[in-house]
Amino acid sequence: MTFQEQILQGIPPVLPAKREIPKDANRAPKRKDILTVEEKQLAVRNALRYFPKEWHKELAVEFAQELNDFGRIYMYRFKPEYKMYARPIEEYPAKCKQAAAIMLMIQNNLDPAVAQHPEELITYGGNGAVFQNWAQYLLTMQYLAIMTDEQTLNMYSGHPMGLFPSSKEAPRVVVTNGMVIPNYSSPDHWEKFNALGVSQYGQMTAGSYMYIGPQGIVHGTTITVMNAFRKKLSKGESTKGKIFLTAGLGGMSGAQPKAGNIAGCITICAEVNPKAAQKRHQQGWVDVLVDNMEALVARVKQAQANEEVVSIAYIGNVVDIWEQFDKENIFIHIGSDQTSLHIPWTGGYYPVGLSYEESNRLIREEPEVFKVKVQESLRRHAAAINRHTAKGTYFFDYGNAFLLEASRAGADIMAPNGIDFRYPSYVQDILGPMCFDYGFGPFRWVCASGKPEDLDQTDAIAMHVLEDIMANSPEEIQLQMQDNITWIRDAKKNKMVVGSQARILYADALGRMRIAEAFNKAIAQGKIGPVVLGRDHHDVSGTDSPYRETSNIYDGSKFTADMAIQNVIGDSFRGATWVSIHNGGGVGWGEVINGGFGMLLDGTPEADVRLKRMLFYDVNNGIARRSWARNSEALFAIKREMERTPELKVTLPNLVDDDTLSNLF
Ligand SMILES: NC(=O)c1ccc[n+]([C@@H]2O[C@H](COP(=O)([O-])OP(=O)(O)OC[C@H]3O[C@@H](n4cnc5c(N)ncnc54)[C@H](O)[C@@H]3O)[C@@H](O)[C@H]2O)c1
């Protein structure tokens, strides 16, 4: 059977043979055994509803086994035989091009070269799922293949509920992931609902078909590291020979040394898992591998003396470095952490003083003891950081819940007011005021032809557009414009394309609209094939997350999620090809609501109307909310936008003098 025929058949009419899972597959960890016996029966009953009754007896035993062995029912048997990767758009069997574009993006998220645990349909972040099981994948692809441009597919946490009549202007797909009633949003609720097969953790771009591999995170991390140095160094001072200390060489944290090199400093990145460190070294993402403290200190001193641009992986615990560098009086200019503290008790954070193997044993056999060790370690970790910051180090939380978990562990991490943390999150200090409040965020595109030449052309188009805009940009955003022009100029050189021909580029509303408009024109002229636009959810307007994307909102509204919900609804009727809204992602289940979109540019005049309408809103919705929260950069940006766009009328805050409030209560 051809690839097209297999897509069109959906769930095969004959029960496929049981599959052997490839030995070298990177498998998802066994999930918590959380269901009661009755609930396990319910989970199997739920899984069997995808299949005809004649198969139930055989599949029931197999699915029960999967539940016992892996904590989930993935339906491995139904994974298709064909190769999984983003094919050129015309290879998809589809009645409308928009649906074909979505199929391409789904397959990219499941490509073994891109996905973290492809057998379990996990794209990144350990639990960022595209689907819960292979039956959902097969059905979804079939629906996309048969849908017309007057139908919309509803996706409930990976489950395709069905095609509903809509209109040409409506999104082709509406995705919700992990949306639960707020009182049922603890991490164990996720374990339970996911094991039952009724909800999933979509992370951000996993469950919304918009992941583009590591370049997304490299660009964001580079911008963060460069701007963190700007906070520490005097104007014009070089980053050469200056130290950035951090931890984690995993899925996303592995971007840190590469970003450090692009920013031009000495990066030291601790990683307790030797395999993770070696992998990043082999991939060329980190320059030097060191496995003992003495060698690390010597290598760092050498790098300082020679003002080298170099990244060093230290196989060991990051707390040991913070403590040793304090004793050695090695000055750290900027410090952060990207261990997986959003999941502290299951291997996200390894406590100091224990070997990697011993920690893993405790996680399995003595989880309560492990928890105590993690908390002790976090207190030591914070104390060492405090000693460095007293000497002048700039420390920031990198959105991994470090400060949150350290505070829960009783570490000395609170500000004198007892409410705030002693250190800022990277969004509070860096990305929020310097990027999001002006509308700059992780815009991205994928060339649906699959041709590298198309990507080259889009890079060139985007660079010219930004240069053109920069010529008339106000002083306030010149630095950001220049950083983004530099990024796109060198993007190809950084060789970061994995899977689809994709590019990320921080841009503001005007930049995104003008770049998209120029792409659409190039498509109409036949210079390039169709292009899919999107963005990371980690952006200006898409995400409400009080300790990350909206941590620089100070009017008390950072625990609300109106912005993310308004955004997904607003994008959906302004021309998005698909929209998504998720609970969880990055900082953990129940901690964030985040949304995104995808939009196909096909060179038509309709696409031109859609892109302007939607991209304008997709950025300015968030700037409006940020300006209402009195953020000065956002006030500047929204006033400028209102001057440019008379139809935009945003409620502006009146600022209150401190004196007016001081003696009121
Ligand atoms: N701010 C952002 O833009 C952003 C982006 C990506 C990830 N994050 C957050 O960063 C965290 C890391 O993400 P990831 O995908 O790289 O996770 P990951 O689990 O793949 O990697 C984390 C790594 O840290 C290592 N580690 C744990 N404890 C350690 C310790 N004490 N010392 C040294 N190494 C240790 C682990 O072995 C692991 O390899 C997550 O919490 C994620 O949500 C934030």
The ligand as an ORCA input file, in Angstrom:
! r2SCAN-3c Opt
* xyz 0 1
  N      12.769     29.477     29.891
  C      12.643     28.781     28.846
  O      12.521     29.279     27.736
  C      12.752     27.368     28.995
  C      13.015     26.719     27.858
  C      13.228     25.403     27.954
  C      13.133     24.750     29.148
  N      12.808     25.398     30.251
  C      12.723     24.648     31.499
  O      14.052     24.181     31.765
  C      13.984     22.894     32.327
  C      14.854     21.933     31.562
  O      14.264     21.521     30.316
  P      14.899     20.328     29.481
  O      14.002     20.042     28.351
  O      16.309     20.621     29.178
  O      14.814     19.138     30.548
  P      15.672     17.826     30.663
  O      15.087     17.062     31.788
  O      15.827     17.183     29.342
  O      17.143     18.343     31.113
  C      17.499     18.742     32.413
  C      18.868     18.171     32.717
  O      19.305     18.625     33.993
  C      20.124     17.604     34.551
  N      20.227     17.831     35.990
  C      19.247     17.682     36.923
  N      19.689     18.022     38.141
  C      20.971     18.429     37.975
  C      21.935     18.941     38.876
  N      21.661     19.138     40.179
  N      23.158     19.257     38.403
  C      23.454     19.095     37.081
  N      22.570     18.610     36.192
  C      21.324     18.297     36.622
  C      19.411     16.331     34.164
  O      20.254     15.207     34.202
  C      18.877     16.654     32.775
  O      19.697     16.143     31.753
  C      12.506     22.516     32.370
  O      11.995     22.794     33.656
  C      11.886     23.402     31.340
  O      10.534     23.648     31.555
  C      12.640     26.709     30.203
*
